[in-house]
Amino acid sequence: MYVYTFDNDYNQNQCDNMCVLDINEIDMSKFISGTNEEKKEIALLFDKTFHEYGVIRLINNNITSELMDKAKEFFSLNLETKLKYYVNGSYYDTLGYKPTGLESVANYKGEKKASPSDSIEAFLYPVKFQSKQLSFSIDQLPKLFRDVIPEYILKARQLISYVHSIADMALELDENTFDQNYTNDNAMFTLRLTKYLPMKTEEQLAFGEHQDYLGFTLIQNDYVPGLEVNVNGRWFRVESKPDTLLLLGGEFIERWTNNYWISILHRVAAVKQLRYSVLFFSGPDMNCVIQVLPCKKCIEQQSKYAPITGYEHVQQRRIAATPTTTTTAADVANAYWSFDNNALELYNSDLNGALSGSPTYVTGFNQYGKAISLTRSSTQYVYITPTVLPFNSRSFTIEAWIYPISFSSSTEYGIFGQCQSTSTNLCLHFAVRSNKLFCGFYSNDVPGSTTVTTNQWIHVACVYDSTTMTQQVWLDGNLDGSHSASAYSGLWGITTIGATFELGSAAAFNGYIDNVRYESRAKNSTEIKNDATLEAYYSFDGGSLIDGGPNGVNGTAYGSLSTTTGRVNQAIQFNSAPYISYSYYPFYFLGISGQPYTMALWAKPTGSYTQQTLVFVGRSSGWCVHFLVMTSSGQLTAISWSGSNNVVVNGPILTLNTWTHIGYTYSSTNGMRLYINGNQYSTSGVFTFSASTVPMPIIIGGD
């Protein structure tokens, strides 16, 4: 391995892999309390170094390793604990933990490929000063940071002020030329703690190639190497010296000096073990105009930059630093989370969910699977990262079954969300707000009009149609709200199930959620009605007992069934013994009193008339009703239960060897209605169906 100083001639052939750069050092104690001659020497070295390379090492800087040690301790916590300090919002302006997958700083100038998103975790603390005093809320920080972060910030801010004095002297500027731009309360300082994750291949980068875009940056690294800098088009490894700090110049430094000083391109290469760093970014008042300073060396050439405010420049760079479309799951047609004892996604492994707050599982709404149980007070929800589920500038449909428990009218309960920033069209949220459905993109939303029912399963949907530019919310298959709206614009952000973040922190659900679906199109009213109300559908084609509806309620044959020619394709032939049923109780809504229901089928009696049960609802013991029967004379009869007696509606005598379509409906407003071949045949009048109060099975072709 060769070590090169800044004055060496570079020779790649002398390096086995990558040369290590010996970076110039300045002793801060000599500048702070040294002689004028020592200060001038430091200023000259500073000037030469930033003119040629843009990075220098600071020794005797009064910064200890205490915060680095605390950062390692924090990042070693389990993800569930760290996510308690995650706040979904503007990445760089929001204090808290940042999981991997939310940032990609690479500008793709180098030889290696950057990963789609940087392989890091971070903790950011945007620093606020008021009247030159640190404005600090201790409750916002994990306990292990509460003592060390304020102390670190104050020391780092003082060190940056000394650096500004060196810069003034190096460029022969008036005293406080640099620092006067930083004394306003709008100055931008950010403390960043970073954990770099080991990479699978050396061809990837842990942190992409980039230039810092503010003023000077302080970097404190641990012992693990990884930082690389680009000097004259060649990459050099930077030796890790934890007792020192690296000082880099950002793009504001280039703009102020008209490129006389350099903002160096740097990156973090693939690391084989965990690596940590502490960074302190400094930027001026964001309202100030960044233009060339009046130093002789800076104005020797015509200005290379048009004046720009700090805010404008920062916004441009932040947009560029959000994850690119390669971070986003490409062309996801649909996604499905069944929550059958896990948060896995059925079709796309990179969309598997992870759990926050240790939620549990309960029996699902259709009784054969599970649903996830979320407790709001424990901030329990599911999150999907690092892959971003794409919602931007497109149509989509989100559907779920939810079971709300103990809702308050003054509280928001999240169902599904993705929040890049709490700004217009950048924060997707589907929730129950004021006990009504609410879906939108932040300041571009559609509320529902119906109060949701608690302690019961309900079907909900949020739809956006990019062609008609319409938002919709649906409750139990019925349109509950519609609004003309521009499209969602967010490109990144953690997708969450059971929580939304448009209020700044997690608005978690309270109850159960099951069968969450996403489709990259706007479903129509018929499709949503079927998803919400079609319990099961059997074509019997080829003798199949597979449910063709949305719920997967597959039947089981008891006895020997045969296949025959049907009214539509094929049918099942029953004789006196075989029937179709289930080993569990899948029909939740048949256990709810007053709940509307519909049963429809084609029937063809053969041979001679005998008493037959077409549809039977009941458990092995207890509540039961023969919903559809044919008497020994061939008459069709529909039956329900009022709580005290059977309610009976008679139909026609079914013609032997002829297919007849039978439709049987119930609602609390119309009672029972019997339809034959599409025409209403008879009705019961109004009554309230008295159910068993528990989910029920159905037996087809027997009892």
Secondary structure, 3 states (H helix, E strand, C coil): CCEEECCCCCCHHHCCCCCEEECCEEEHHHHHHCCHHHHHHHHHHHHHHHHHCCEEEEECCCCCCHHHHHHHHHHCCCHHHHHHHCCCCCCCCCCEEECCCCCCCCCCCCCCCCCCCCCEEEEEEEEEEECCEEECCHHHCCHHHCCHHHHHHHHHHHHHHHHHHHHHHHCCCCCCCCHHHCCCCCEEEEEEEEEECCCCCCCCEEEEEECCCCCEEEEEECCCCCEEEEECCEEEEECCCCCCEEEEECHHHHHHHCCCCCCCCEEEECCCCCEEEEEEEEEEECCCEECCCCCCCCCCCCCCCCCEEHHHHHHHHHHHHCCCHHHECCCCCEEEECCCCCCCECCCHHHCCEEECCCEEEECCCCCCEEEEECHHHCCEEEECCCECCCCCCCEEEEEEEEECCCCCCCEEEEEEEECCCCCCCEEEEEEECCEEEEECCCCEEEEEEECCCCCCEEEEEEEECCCCEEEEEECCEEEEEEECCCCCCCCCCEEECEECCCCCCEECCEEEEEEEEECCCCCHHHHHHHHHCCCCCCCHHHCCCCCCCCCCCCEEECCCEEEECCCCEEEECCCCCEEECCCCCECHHHCCCCCEEEEEEECCCCCCCCEEEEEEECCCCCEEEEEEECCCCEEEEEEECCCCEEEEEEEECCCCCCEEEEEEEECCCEEEEEECCEEEEEEECCCCCCCCCCECEEECCC
